[in-house]
């Protein structure tokens, strides 16, 4: 329902009188003061940029690539212009500053919006369209302000109203809410970009990932609070969003269930000390040394150099072989096949001696050799031994022992059999013609 204004809007000023004010001699004083403000703003911006060491910073919102590209120069110029206008108003009426102040305000708004969007969304294709929209809106507001039409337009917007539930909104309220929301979101993006730049400046490796996560969380939090402030500025009752917020909270709770489980499992592992950094474990057919235990995951590095990131929940609910829980000793074995005509006792002695030649093989318990199987190609012996330093590698020690075994068998001319197979070829039965021919040949 439309509301009736209590007073008529202020009439538009006489443009002739307004333009004639620029012919007064005092305008030269205003222009000189304005030029002095520009020089002071340039000098202050240069000094601040040099003092903060931002000469090589190309993505800074405050300074930009060149001295006048950032937000700092028009912001300082606007501040100095306000001070100069206040000082000049004590002596005579001003005319040039009536135009300069709105222009500088529009310039600051455009520069803040454009620079923040360029830093926050550098590769987004829609940023260019949004930058032009901000520029057109800012310059249009400046023209309305200078011409004196702004109060008239705002009063007319107040006449257009509609009801949404128990609230009555006007076109002016909606536009002011949208502008407030945009200003708050741009400010949030500015602060989050500054924090992200500060956090990621010298971060590398895992520290870089952590700081990136912190900066993203900070940006999301600031934009959330900015959206809440914008909705309040429009006049929307936030209690109406309680049901929607509850549903979103339940969905987030279900989505974060696994994440919470991993965090709790991480605290359990650290408290129980069932697995510690440096333990040799086997999880889901992956064996390696635990190099790090974080709140959400555990890093396991195999002897081949591969790393596996295992969620802590799997270490709690699944079976895990901790090969270092009692001690660091590890048992290994290798299988050797020799010919059936070989001397069993001699082969067993050679295999045991080959293992004892390696310093990493423990003497107590001593290596053991057993005739484990009568294979299809030869006798199969299993050589078992213990090592105390699995972190130095397990494949390399097995390779050294196998090489010693091969050398010893060759020196004693013990045959390592090749696979042998007997093929029985069965001819197909003879046909009637072949049978008659065979009988004729026999006669």
C-alpha positions as CSV (number, residue, x, y, z in Angstrom):
1,X,0.0,0.0,0.0
2,X,1.4,3.4,-1.0
3,X,2.3,5.9,1.7
4,X,1.7,9.6,1.5
5,X,4.7,11.9,1.9
6,X,4.6,14.4,4.7
7,X,6.5,17.1,2.7
8,X,7.1,17.8,-0.9
9,X,10.6,17.1,-2.2
10,X,13.1,19.9,-2.5
11,X,12.9,21.5,-6.0
12,X,15.8,21.3,-8.4
13,X,18.2,24.2,-8.1
14,X,18.5,26.8,-10.9
15,X,21.2,25.5,-13.3
16,X,21.9,29.0,-14.5
17,X,22.8,30.2,-11.0
18,X,24.7,27.0,-10.4
19,X,26.8,27.5,-13.6
20,X,27.3,31.2,-12.9
21,X,29.1,30.3,-9.6
22,X,32.0,28.9,-11.7
23,X,32.6,32.4,-13.1
24,X,33.5,33.8,-9.7
25,X,37.1,34.6,-8.9
26,X,37.0,32.3,-5.9
27,X,36.8,29.3,-8.3
28,X,40.5,29.7,-9.0
29,X,41.3,29.4,-5.4
30,X,39.2,26.2,-5.3
31,X,41.0,24.8,-8.3
32,X,44.4,25.7,-6.7
33,X,43.3,24.0,-3.5
34,X,42.2,21.0,-5.4
35,X,45.5,20.8,-7.3
36,X,47.3,21.0,-4.0
37,X,45.2,18.1,-2.6
38,X,46.2,16.0,-5.7
39,X,49.9,16.7,-5.2
40,X,49.6,15.9,-1.4
41,X,47.7,12.7,-2.2
42,X,50.3,11.6,-4.7
43,X,53.1,12.3,-2.3
44,X,51.5,10.5,0.6
45,X,50.6,7.5,-1.5
46,X,54.2,7.3,-2.8
47,X,55.6,7.5,0.7
48,X,53.2,4.9,2.1
49,X,53.9,2.6,-0.8
50,X,57.6,2.9,-0.3
51,X,57.4,2.5,3.5
52,X,55.3,-0.6,3.3
53,X,57.6,-2.1,0.5
54,X,54.7,-2.5,-2.0
55,X,56.6,-1.3,-5.1
56,X,56.6,-4.8,-6.6
57,X,53.2,-5.8,-5.4
58,X,51.0,-6.0,-8.5
59,X,47.8,-7.4,-7.0
60,X,47.5,-5.0,-4.1
61,X,44.1,-3.4,-3.7
62,X,45.4,-0.3,-2.0
63,X,48.2,0.5,-4.4
64,X,47.9,-1.5,-7.6
65,X,50.4,-1.6,-10.5
66,X,50.9,2.1,-10.7
67,X,50.8,4.9,-8.1
68,X,47.2,6.0,-9.1
69,X,45.8,2.5,-9.8
70,X,45.0,1.5,-6.3
71,X,42.4,2.6,-3.8
72,X,44.8,4.6,-1.6
73,X,45.2,7.6,-4.0
74,X,41.5,8.5,-4.6
75,X,40.8,7.8,-0.9
76,X,43.5,10.2,0.3
77,X,42.4,12.7,-2.3
78,X,38.8,12.5,-1.1
79,X,39.8,13.0,2.5
80,X,42.0,16.0,1.7
81,X,39.2,17.4,-0.5
82,X,36.7,17.2,2.4
83,X,39.2,19.0,4.6
84,X,39.9,21.7,2.0
85,X,36.2,22.3,1.4
86,X,35.6,22.7,5.1
87,X,38.4,25.3,5.4
88,X,37.2,27.2,2.3
89,X,33.5,27.3,3.4
90,X,34.6,29.5,6.3
91,X,35.7,32.2,3.9
92,X,33.3,32.0,0.8
93,X,30.8,29.7,-0.9
94,X,32.3,26.9,-2.9
95,X,31.3,25.7,-6.4
96,X,34.1,23.5,-7.8
97,X,34.2,21.3,-4.7
98,X,30.4,20.6,-5.1
99,X,31.4,18.7,-8.3
100,X,34.7,17.4,-7.1
101,X,33.5,15.7,-4.0
102,X,30.8,13.6,-5.8
103,X,33.2,12.7,-8.5
104,X,35.8,11.6,-6.0
105,X,33.2,9.5,-4.1
106,X,32.2,7.7,-7.3
107,X,35.9,7.2,-8.2
108,X,36.6,5.6,-4.8
109,X,33.5,3.4,-5.0
110,X,34.5,2.2,-8.5
111,X,38.1,1.7,-7.7
112,X,37.3,-0.3,-4.5
113,X,34.8,-2.5,-6.3
114,X,36.9,-3.2,-9.4
115,X,40.2,-3.8,-7.6
116,X,38.6,-6.2,-5.0
117,X,36.8,-8.2,-7.7
118,X,40.0,-8.4,-9.8
119,X,41.9,-9.8,-6.8
120,X,39.2,-12.1,-5.4
121,X,38.0,-13.5,-8.8
122,X,41.0,-13.0,-11.2
123,X,39.9,-15.6,-13.8
124,X,36.1,-15.4,-13.5
125,X,34.5,-14.3,-16.9
126,X,31.6,-12.4,-15.2
127,X,33.9,-10.0,-13.3
128,X,34.1,-7.7,-16.3
129,X,30.3,-7.3,-16.5
130,X,30.1,-6.6,-12.8
131,X,32.9,-4.0,-13.0
132,X,31.0,-2.1,-15.7
133,X,27.8,-2.3,-13.7
134,X,29.5,-0.8,-10.6
135,X,30.9,2.0,-12.8
136,X,27.6,2.9,-14.4
137,X,25.7,2.9,-11.1
138,X,28.4,5.0,-9.4
139,X,28.5,7.6,-12.2
140,X,24.7,7.7,-12.4
141,X,24.5,8.4,-8.7
142,X,27.1,11.1,-9.0
143,X,25.2,12.9,-11.8
144,X,22.0,12.7,-9.8
145,X,23.8,14.1,-6.7
146,X,25.4,17.0,-8.6
147,X,22.3,18.0,-10.4
148,X,20.1,17.9,-7.3
149,X,17.8,15.2,-8.7
150,X,18.9,12.6,-6.1
151,X,16.4,13.6,-3.4
152,X,13.6,13.8,-5.9
153,X,14.4,10.3,-7.3
154,X,14.6,8.8,-3.7
155,X,11.3,10.4,-2.8
156,X,9.6,8.9,-5.8
157,X,11.1,5.5,-5.0
158,X,9.5,5.7,-1.6
159,X,6.1,5.9,-3.2
160,X,6.4,2.4,-4.7
161,X,5.7,-0.1,-2.0
162,X,4.5,-3.7,-1.6
163,X,3.9,-6.1,1.3
164,X,5.8,-9.3,1.9
165,X,4.2,-11.1,4.8
166,X,4.1,-8.7,7.7
167,X,6.7,-6.4,6.2
168,X,6.2,-3.5,3.9
169,X,9.0,-2.8,1.4
170,X,9.6,0.1,-0.9
171,X,11.7,0.3,-4.1
172,X,14.1,2.6,-2.3
173,X,14.5,0.1,0.6
174,X,15.2,-2.7,-1.9
175,X,17.8,-0.7,-3.8
176,X,19.5,0.5,-0.6
177,X,19.5,-3.1,0.7
178,X,21.1,-4.3,-2.6
179,X,23.7,-1.6,-2.4
180,X,24.4,-2.3,1.3
181,X,24.7,-6.0,0.5
182,X,27.2,-5.3,-2.4
183,X,29.2,-3.0,-0.2
184,X,29.4,-5.5,2.7
185,X,30.3,-8.4,0.4
186,X,33.0,-6.3,-1.3
187,X,34.4,-5.3,2.1
188,X,34.4,-9.0,3.1
189,X,36.2,-10.0,0.0
190,X,38.7,-7.2,0.5
191,X,39.5,-8.3,4.1
192,X,39.6,-12.0,3.1
193,X,41.9,-11.2,0.1
194,X,44.3,-9.3,2.4
195,X,44.3,-12.1,4.9
196,X,44.9,-14.7,2.1
197,X,47.8,-12.6,0.7
198,X,49.4,-12.3,4.1
199,X,49.0,-16.0,4.9
200,X,50.2,-17.4,1.5
201,X,53.1,-15.0,0.9
202,X,55.9,-17.3,2.1
203,X,54.1,-20.6,2.6
204,X,55.3,-23.7,0.9
205,X,54.5,-27.4,1.0
206,X,52.0,-28.7,3.6
207,X,52.0,-25.3,5.3
208,X,50.7,-23.8,2.0
209,X,47.7,-26.2,2.0
210,X,46.9,-25.4,5.7
211,X,47.0,-21.6,5.1
212,X,44.9,-21.9,2.0
213,X,42.3,-23.7,4.0
214,X,42.3,-21.1,6.7
215,X,42.0,-18.3,4.1
216,X,39.1,-20.0,2.4
217,X,37.3,-20.6,5.7
218,X,37.9,-16.9,6.6
219,X,36.4,-15.7,3.3
220,X,33.3,-18.0,3.7
221,X,32.8,-16.8,7.3
222,X,33.1,-13.1,6.4
223,X,30.7,-13.5,3.4
224,X,28.2,-15.3,5.6
225,X,28.2,-12.5,8.1
226,X,28.0,-9.9,5.3
227,X,25.0,-11.7,3.9
228,X,23.3,-11.6,7.3
229,X,24.0,-7.9,7.6
230,X,22.7,-7.2,4.1
231,X,19.4,-9.1,4.8
232,X,18.9,-7.2,8.0
233,X,19.5,-3.9,6.1
234,X,16.8,-4.8,3.5
235,X,14.4,-5.4,6.4
236,X,13.9,-9.2,6.0
237,X,13.2,-10.9,9.4
238,X,15.9,-13.4,9.9
239,X,13.7,-15.5,12.1
240,X,11.9,-16.6,9.0
241,X,15.1,-18.3,7.9
242,X,15.4,-20.4,11.1
243,X,13.6,-23.4,9.5
244,X,15.8,-23.2,6.4
245,X,18.9,-22.8,8.6
246,X,17.9,-25.9,10.6
247,X,17.5,-28.0,7.5
248,X,20.9,-26.8,6.2
249,X,22.4,-27.6,9.6
250,X,21.1,-31.1,9.6
251,X,22.4,-31.7,6.0
252,X,25.8,-30.3,7.0
253,X,25.8,-32.6,10.0
254,X,25.2,-35.7,7.9
255,X,27.8,-34.6,5.4
256,X,30.4,-34.0,8.1
257,X,29.7,-37.3,9.9
258,X,32.7,-39.0,8.3
259,X,34.9,-36.0,8.9
260,X,34.0,-35.9,12.6
261,X,34.6,-39.6,12.9
262,X,38.1,-39.2,11.4
263,X,38.9,-36.4,13.9
264,X,37.7,-38.4,16.9
265,X,39.6,-41.5,15.6
266,X,42.7,-39.3,15.4
267,X,42.4,-38.3,19.0
268,X,41.9,-41.9,20.0
269,X,45.0,-43.1,18.2
270,X,47.1,-40.4,19.8
271,X,45.7,-41.1,23.2
272,X,46.0,-44.9,23.1
273,X,49.4,-44.8,21.4
274,X,48.5,-48.0,19.7
275,X,50.3,-46.6,16.6
276,X,53.1,-44.2,16.8
277,X,55.2,-42.3,14.3
278,X,58.0,-44.6,13.2
279,X,56.0,-47.8,13.5
280,X,56.0,-50.3,10.6
281,X,52.3,-51.1,9.9
282,X,50.3,-52.9,7.2
283,X,46.9,-51.5,6.3
284,X,44.8,-52.8,3.5
285,X,47.7,-54.6,1.8
286,X,49.9,-51.5,2.1
287,X,53.0,-51.7,4.3
288,X,55.1,-48.9,5.4
289,X,56.4,-46.6,8.1
290,X,54.1,-44.1,9.8
291,X,55.6,-40.7,9.2
292,X,52.9,-38.4,10.5
293,X,49.7,-38.7,12.5
294,X,47.3,-35.7,12.0
295,X,43.9,-35.0,13.4
296,X,42.1,-36.4,10.3
297,X,44.5,-38.7,8.6
298,X,47.7,-40.7,9.0
299,X,50.6,-40.7,6.5
300,X,52.3,-44.1,5.8
301,X,55.4,-44.2,3.7
302,X,56.4,-47.5,2.1
303,X,60.0,-48.7,1.6
304,X,59.6,-48.0,-2.2
305,X,59.0,-44.3,-1.5
306,X,55.2,-44.2,-2.0
307,X,53.1,-42.5,0.5
308,X,49.5,-43.4,1.5
309,X,47.1,-41.0,3.2
310,X,44.9,-43.2,5.4
311,X,41.8,-41.7,7.1
312,X,42.0,-42.3,10.8
313,X,38.7,-44.0,10.9
314,X,40.1,-46.9,8.9
315,X,42.8,-47.4,11.4
316,X,40.2,-47.8,14.2
317,X,37.5,-50.0,12.5
318,X,39.8,-52.2,10.3
319,X,42.4,-54.7,11.2
320,X,45.9,-53.2,11.3
321,X,49.2,-55.1,11.5
322,X,51.6,-53.2,13.6
323,X,54.9,-54.9,12.9
324,X,56.7,-52.6,15.4
325,X,54.4,-52.9,18.4
326,X,56.6,-55.5,20.2
327,X,60.0,-54.7,18.6
328,X,61.5,-53.6,15.3
329,X,62.5,-57.1,14.1
330,X,61.0,-58.3,10.8
331,X,61.1,-61.9,9.4
332,X,61.6,-62.4,5.7
333,X,61.9,-65.5,3.5
334,X,62.9,-66.5,0.0
335,X,62.2,-69.7,-1.9
336,X,64.9,-71.5,-3.9
337,X,64.3,-74.5,-6.2
338,X,67.1,-77.0,-7.1
339,X,67.2,-80.3,-9.0
340,X,66.1,-83.5,-7.5
341,X,69.6,-85.0,-7.8
342,X,71.1,-82.3,-5.5
343,X,72.5,-82.9,-2.1
344,X,69.9,-81.7,0.4
345,X,72.3,-81.1,3.3
346,X,74.8,-79.2,1.1
347,X,72.0,-77.0,-0.3
348,X,70.7,-76.1,3.2
349,X,74.2,-75.2,4.4
350,X,74.8,-73.0,1.3
351,X,71.6,-71.2,1.8
352,X,72.2,-70.5,5.5
353,X,75.8,-69.3,4.8
354,X,74.4,-66.9,2.0
355,X,72.1,-65.3,4.6
356,X,74.8,-65.0,7.3
357,X,77.1,-63.1,4.9
358,X,74.8,-60.0,5.2
359,X,75.4,-57.7,8.2
360,X,71.7,-56.8,8.5
361,X,70.7,-60.4,9.0
362,X,70.4,-61.2,12.8
363,X,72.6,-64.0,14.2
364,X,70.1,-64.6,17.0
365,X,67.7,-66.0,16.0
366,X,69.8,-67.5,13.3
367,X,68.6,-68.0,9.7
368,X,66.7,-71.2,9.1
369,X,66.4,-73.4,6.1
370,X,63.6,-76.0,5.4
371,X,62.8,-78.4,2.6
372,X,59.4,-76.9,2.1
373,X,58.0,-78.6,-1.0
374,X,58.5,-81.2,-3.7
375,X,57.8,-79.1,-6.7
376,X,57.0,-80.1,-10.2
377,X,60.4,-79.0,-11.4
378,X,62.6,-79.7,-8.4
379,X,63.1,-79.5,-4.6
380,X,61.9,-76.2,-3.0
381,X,63.8,-74.8,0.0
382,X,62.6,-71.9,2.1
383,X,65.3,-69.7,3.6
384,X,64.0,-67.5,6.5
385,X,65.9,-64.8,8.4
386,X,65.3,-61.8,10.7
387,X,66.3,-58.2,10.2
388,X,66.2,-55.4,12.8
389,X,66.1,-52.4,10.6
390,X,63.1,-52.7,8.1
391,X,63.1,-48.9,7.7
392,X,66.3,-49.3,5.6
393,X,64.4,-51.4,3.1
394,X,63.3,-55.0,2.7
395,X,63.6,-55.6,-1.0
396,X,67.3,-54.7,-1.1
397,X,68.3,-57.2,1.5
398,X,66.3,-59.9,-0.2
399,X,68.0,-59.1,-3.4
400,X,71.5,-59.3,-1.9
401,X,70.7,-62.7,-0.3
402,X,69.3,-64.1,-3.6
403,X,72.4,-63.0,-5.4
404,X,74.6,-64.8,-2.8
405,X,72.5,-67.9,-3.1
406,X,72.8,-67.9,-6.9
407,X,76.5,-67.4,-6.7
408,X,77.0,-70.3,-4.2
409,X,74.8,-72.7,-6.3
410,X,76.7,-72.0,-9.4
411,X,80.1,-72.4,-7.7
412,X,79.1,-75.8,-6.4
413,X,77.4,-76.7,-9.8
414,X,74.1,-77.3,-8.3
415,X,71.4,-77.1,-11.0
416,X,68.5,-74.7,-10.8
417,X,66.0,-76.5,-12.9
418,X,64.0,-75.0,-15.7
419,X,60.3,-75.8,-15.8
420,X,59.8,-79.2,-17.5
421,X,56.6,-80.4,-19.1
422,X,55.8,-83.7,-20.9
423,X,53.5,-83.3,-23.9
424,X,51.4,-86.3,-25.1
425,X,50.2,-85.9,-28.7
426,X,47.2,-88.1,-29.5
427,X,46.5,-88.7,-33.2
428,X,42.9,-88.6,-34.3
429,X,41.2,-92.0,-35.2
430,X,41.7,-93.1,-38.8
431,X,38.8,-92.9,-41.3
432,X,37.4,-95.7,-43.5
433,X,39.5,-94.8,-46.5
434,X,42.7,-94.7,-44.5
435,X,41.8,-98.1,-42.9
436,X,41.3,-99.8,-46.3
437,X,44.5,-98.3,-47.7
438,X,46.4,-99.7,-44.6
439,X,44.9,-103.2,-45.1
440,X,45.8,-103.1,-48.8
441,X,49.4,-102.1,-48.1
442,X,49.7,-104.9,-45.5
443,X,48.7,-107.5,-48.2
